[in-house]
Amino acid sequence: NAGVTQTPKFQVLKTGQSMTLQCAQDMNHNSMYWYRQDPGMGLRLIYYSASEGTTDKGEVPNGYNVSRLNKREFSLRLESAAPSQTSVYFCASNRDQAYEQYFGPGTRLTVT
Amino acid sequence: GENVEQHPSTLSVQEGDSAVIKCTYSDSASNYFPWYKQELGKRPQLIIDIRSNVGEKKDQRIAVTLNKTAKHFSLHITETQPEDSAVYFCASSRGTGRRALTFGSGTRLQVQP
């Protein structure tokens, strides 16, 4: 049972490049989330998925797209990376009727 | 939307002293209040949480109190140890339907040996 996994761990992009951050969980959770954490700040919600095929915007969705490919996987895509998207990205999940969220190890993204 | 404010931003205590971190929230519908500990370069780890039907919860040296009327909750760490040094985040959520967390800005706790 690996919990929540994220790939890659680190990534450096040039402005304008695109990439997809991958997240997967093996706990059979319906709800999955993408957060970003900027230096000295708490995590902020980018997108949320309550179940396969559904997604909702969070607090800071601009510049991102998401795909809930199946129950296990929830990916985050940057179509045209900007320096303002330099951050640490965390994926999380929780099961229905439960409050606790389980976090992945994070992806540290730098956009130059 | 929900807004969570956290104070202080930094806290330095001597080993063995107590530490208190406070948060206020704005959404009266929030009913779940977790606290996370984050060490440098690591993911947030849940250390304790409380739901709105409870006023206080304790787990060994850690306790959380909740005042729903005043919309604030606090983390209390007693007998602090150097390994308690980390950044602590409070958060809140409505707990039903969309359960996304709204986080405070964090408190860097330094326990001096």
Interface residues (C-beta under 8 A of the other chain):
Chain A: S31 Y33 Y35 G40 M41 G42 L43 R44 L45 Y48 A50 D56 G58 E59 F90 N94 Y99 E100 Q101 F103 G104 P105 G106
Chain B: G1 V4 Q6 Y32 P34 K42 R43 P44 Q45 L46 D49 R51 F89 A91 S93 G95 G97 R98 R99 A100 L101 T102 F103 G104 S105 G106
